[in-house]
Amino acid sequence: MPDGLFAPLPQVLAALLGAVLGSFLNCVAWRIARGEAWRTGRSRCPVCGHVLGPFELLPVLSFLLQRGRCRHCGAKLSLRYLLTELGFALLTLLCYRRFGLSLYALGCYGFICCLLCLSLVDWETCIIPDGCLIAALLFWPLTLPALDWDGLRILERFLSALALGGGMLLLSRGMDRLLEQESLGGGDIKLFALLGLYLGFARSLLALLLSSLLGLLLALLRRGGDKRIPFAPAISLAAVLSLLWGDAVIDWYLGLFFF
């Protein structure tokens, strides 16, 4: 049997896992946004309530084969389903290629899953569910072996969380008084604190910069009469980019000053 014949198999499996989890997390977020129990109940059409069968639950394929419509009522389904499944398949593949298989990879991937779920909820409701934040916090200890259980490095993560979360809290309070309205929700502040735990100080600053730029872009794309702007998708995307490539970006930037 030729060498390397099954070399692409782990990457294919990673992409398939990502598509499945993307579909699952999309369903979880949809239920949370509507105040429904996410642990129980069959998946159903959001328009007519038709309970979906096994062949209607295949990630990506079901949407394409049904041409983006419900087989029961013919209602057009949101493109969000397809984009979430494809996007998370790609993201899972990137995570596998970047981190491989390890406890650290599992911790980071759990964090990313929580980011996807809370971002989808926030996009619909402008509320970040505490359950997603707690789940992300529970995944964090899995990343500690990558810090070699070094007390100073672990302390740096806690200080980063305190600095980023506390700094954003003070900034938001100042902006609230200046604008005479809420500028940043409590969920956003807690999410920034989580970024400090996972990313450390330098990558957290990069994520803060990226989230600000992405937040402006999302504000321009946001449609409808609701003046509230969901910031969690921008924070989450910035966190993922910093997690995957933050070290390379920071090294490049510092290289401009130190030859």
C-alpha positions as CSV (number, residue, x, y, z in Angstrom):
1,M,0.0,0.0,0.0
2,P,1.5,3.4,-1.0
3,D,3.0,5.5,1.8
4,G,0.9,8.5,2.8
5,L,-2.3,7.0,1.3
6,F,-4.2,7.8,4.5
7,A,-2.3,11.0,5.3
8,P,-5.3,13.3,4.5
9,L,-7.7,11.2,6.6
10,P,-7.2,13.0,9.9
11,Q,-7.8,16.3,8.2
12,V,-10.9,15.0,6.5
13,L,-12.2,13.7,9.8
14,A,-11.5,17.1,11.4
15,A,-13.5,18.9,8.8
16,L,-16.4,16.5,9.1
17,L,-16.3,16.9,12.9
18,G,-16.4,20.6,12.5
19,A,-19.4,20.5,10.2
20,V,-21.3,18.3,12.6
21,L,-20.4,20.5,15.6
22,G,-21.2,23.6,13.6
23,S,-24.7,22.2,13.0
24,F,-25.2,21.2,16.6
25,L,-24.0,24.5,18.0
26,N,-26.2,26.4,15.6
27,C,-29.2,24.5,16.9
28,V,-28.1,25.1,20.5
29,A,-27.8,28.8,19.9
30,W,-31.1,29.0,18.1
31,R,-32.8,27.4,21.1
32,I,-31.0,29.5,23.7
33,A,-31.9,32.7,21.8
34,R,-35.6,31.7,22.1
35,G,-35.5,30.6,25.7
36,E,-35.9,26.9,24.9
37,A,-34.2,24.0,26.5
38,W,-31.2,23.1,24.3
39,R,-30.6,19.6,25.9
40,T,-33.9,18.0,24.9
41,G,-36.2,17.9,21.9
42,R,-35.8,16.9,18.3
43,S,-34.5,19.3,15.6
44,R,-37.3,20.9,13.6
45,C,-38.0,23.3,10.8
46,P,-38.0,26.9,12.3
47,V,-41.0,27.8,10.1
48,C,-43.5,25.0,10.2
49,G,-42.1,23.0,13.2
50,H,-41.7,19.8,11.1
51,V,-39.4,17.4,13.0
52,L,-36.4,16.7,10.9
53,G,-35.5,13.1,9.9
54,P,-32.0,11.7,9.7
55,F,-31.4,12.6,6.0
56,E,-32.5,16.2,6.8
57,L,-29.8,16.5,9.4
58,L,-26.7,15.9,7.3
59,P,-24.5,18.9,7.7
60,V,-24.0,20.9,4.4
61,L,-25.4,18.0,2.2
62,S,-29.0,18.4,3.5
63,F,-29.1,22.1,2.8
64,L,-27.6,21.7,-0.7
65,L,-29.8,18.7,-1.7
66,Q,-32.9,20.4,-0.5
67,R,-31.8,23.7,-2.2
68,G,-32.1,25.5,1.1
69,R,-35.7,24.8,1.7
70,C,-37.8,22.7,4.1
71,R,-38.9,19.4,2.5
72,H,-42.2,19.6,4.4
73,C,-43.4,23.2,3.9
74,G,-41.0,24.5,1.2
75,A,-40.0,27.5,3.3
76,K,-36.7,29.0,2.5
77,L,-34.1,28.3,5.2
78,S,-31.6,30.8,6.4
79,L,-28.2,30.7,4.8
80,R,-26.8,30.9,8.3
81,Y,-27.1,27.1,8.6
82,L,-24.9,26.4,5.6
83,L,-22.3,29.1,6.4
84,T,-22.0,28.0,10.0
85,E,-21.4,24.4,9.1
86,L,-18.9,25.2,6.3
87,G,-17.2,27.8,8.4
88,F,-16.8,25.6,11.4
89,A,-15.5,22.8,9.3
90,L,-12.8,25.0,8.0
91,L,-12.0,26.4,11.4
92,T,-11.8,22.9,12.9
93,L,-9.4,21.9,10.1
94,L,-7.2,25.0,10.8
95,C,-7.2,24.1,14.6
96,Y,-6.1,20.6,13.9
97,R,-3.3,21.8,11.6
98,R,-2.2,24.4,14.1
99,F,-2.4,22.5,17.4
100,G,-2.6,18.8,16.4
101,L,-4.0,16.5,19.0
102,S,-3.4,17.4,22.7
103,L,-5.0,18.6,25.8
104,Y,-4.1,22.1,24.9
105,A,-5.8,21.6,21.5
106,L,-8.9,20.2,23.2
107,G,-9.0,23.2,25.6
108,C,-8.7,25.7,22.8
109,Y,-11.2,24.0,20.6
110,G,-13.7,23.9,23.4
111,F,-13.2,27.6,23.9
112,I,-13.8,28.2,20.1
113,C,-17.0,26.1,20.3
114,C,-18.2,28.3,23.1
115,L,-17.3,31.4,21.1
116,L,-19.4,30.2,18.2
117,C,-22.4,29.5,20.3
118,L,-22.4,32.8,22.2
119,S,-21.7,34.7,19.0
120,L,-24.8,33.3,17.3
121,V,-26.9,34.0,20.3
122,D,-25.6,37.6,20.7
123,W,-26.1,38.2,17.0
124,E,-29.9,37.5,17.4
125,T,-30.5,38.9,20.9
126,C,-27.5,41.2,21.8
127,I,-27.2,39.0,25.0
128,I,-24.2,36.8,25.8
129,P,-25.4,33.7,27.7
130,D,-23.6,33.1,30.9
131,G,-23.7,29.3,30.3
132,C,-21.4,29.7,27.3
133,L,-18.9,31.8,29.3
134,I,-18.9,29.2,32.2
135,A,-18.4,26.4,29.7
136,A,-15.4,28.2,28.2
137,L,-14.0,28.8,31.7
138,L,-14.2,25.0,32.4
139,F,-12.2,24.2,29.3
140,W,-9.4,26.6,30.3
141,P,-7.6,24.2,32.7
142,L,-6.9,21.8,29.8
143,T,-4.6,24.5,28.4
144,L,-2.4,24.5,31.5
145,P,0.0,21.7,30.4
146,A,1.1,24.0,27.5
147,L,2.2,26.5,30.2
148,D,4.3,23.7,31.8
149,W,2.4,24.3,35.0
150,D,4.7,27.3,35.5
151,G,3.3,29.4,38.3
152,L,4.6,32.7,36.8
153,R,3.1,31.9,33.4
154,I,-0.2,31.0,35.0
155,L,-0.2,34.1,37.1
156,E,0.4,36.1,33.9
157,R,-2.8,34.7,32.5
158,F,-4.8,35.7,35.5
159,L,-3.3,39.2,35.5
160,S,-4.1,39.4,31.8
161,A,-7.7,38.5,32.5
162,L,-7.9,41.1,35.3
163,A,-6.2,43.8,33.2
164,L,-8.3,43.2,30.1
165,G,-11.6,42.7,31.9
166,G,-11.0,45.4,34.4
167,G,-9.8,47.8,31.8
168,M,-12.8,47.3,29.6
169,L,-15.1,47.7,32.7
170,L,-13.6,51.1,33.5
171,L,-13.7,52.2,29.9
172,S,-17.3,51.2,29.5
173,R,-18.3,53.0,32.7
174,G,-16.6,56.2,31.4
175,M,-18.3,55.8,28.0
176,D,-21.7,55.2,29.7
177,R,-21.5,58.5,31.5
178,L,-20.2,60.3,28.4
179,L,-22.9,58.9,26.1
180,E,-25.6,58.6,28.7
181,Q,-26.3,55.1,27.6
182,E,-24.8,51.6,27.9
183,S,-21.8,51.3,25.7
184,L,-20.6,47.8,26.5
185,G,-22.6,45.0,28.0
186,G,-21.5,43.0,31.0
187,G,-21.2,39.8,28.9
188,D,-18.7,41.6,26.6
189,I,-16.6,42.5,29.6
190,K,-16.6,39.0,30.9
191,L,-15.7,37.7,27.5
192,F,-12.7,40.0,27.3
193,A,-11.6,38.6,30.7
194,L,-11.8,35.1,29.2
195,L,-9.6,36.3,26.4
196,G,-6.9,37.2,28.9
197,L,-6.9,33.7,30.4
198,Y,-6.6,32.0,27.0
199,L,-4.4,34.4,25.1
200,G,-2.1,36.1,27.7
201,F,-1.3,39.8,27.7
202,A,0.3,40.3,24.2
203,R,-2.2,38.3,22.2
204,S,-5.0,39.9,24.2
205,L,-4.0,43.3,23.1
206,L,-3.9,42.1,19.6
207,A,-7.4,40.7,20.0
208,L,-8.6,43.9,21.5
209,L,-7.4,45.9,18.5
210,L,-8.8,43.4,16.0
211,S,-12.2,43.2,17.8
212,S,-12.5,47.0,17.6
213,L,-11.9,47.0,13.8
214,L,-14.2,44.0,13.3
215,G,-16.8,45.6,15.5
216,L,-16.9,48.6,13.2
217,L,-17.3,46.4,10.2
218,L,-20.1,44.4,11.8
219,A,-21.9,47.6,12.8
220,L,-21.9,48.6,9.1
221,L,-23.3,45.2,8.1
222,R,-25.9,45.1,10.8
223,R,-29.4,45.7,9.4
224,G,-32.7,46.6,10.9
225,G,-34.0,49.2,13.3
226,D,-32.3,47.8,16.4
227,K,-29.6,50.3,17.4
228,R,-27.9,47.7,19.6
229,I,-24.7,46.3,18.1
230,P,-23.8,42.6,19.0
231,F,-20.1,42.9,19.8
232,A,-19.5,39.2,20.7
233,P,-19.0,38.0,17.1
234,A,-16.3,40.6,16.6
235,I,-14.6,39.7,19.9
236,S,-14.8,36.0,19.1
237,L,-13.4,36.2,15.6
238,A,-10.6,38.4,16.9
239,A,-9.9,35.8,19.7
240,V,-9.7,33.0,17.2
241,L,-7.4,34.9,14.8
242,S,-5.1,35.8,17.8
243,L,-5.2,32.2,19.1
244,L,-4.2,30.7,15.7
245,W,-1.8,33.3,14.4
246,G,-1.3,35.9,17.1
247,D,2.3,34.8,17.9
248,A,3.4,35.1,14.3
249,V,1.8,38.5,14.0
250,I,3.4,39.8,17.2
251,D,6.8,38.4,16.2
252,W,6.5,40.1,12.8
253,Y,5.5,43.4,14.4
254,L,8.4,43.3,16.9
255,G,10.7,42.4,14.1
256,L,10.1,45.8,12.6
257,F,11.8,47.4,15.6
258,F,14.3,44.8,16.6
259,F,16.5,43.4,13.9
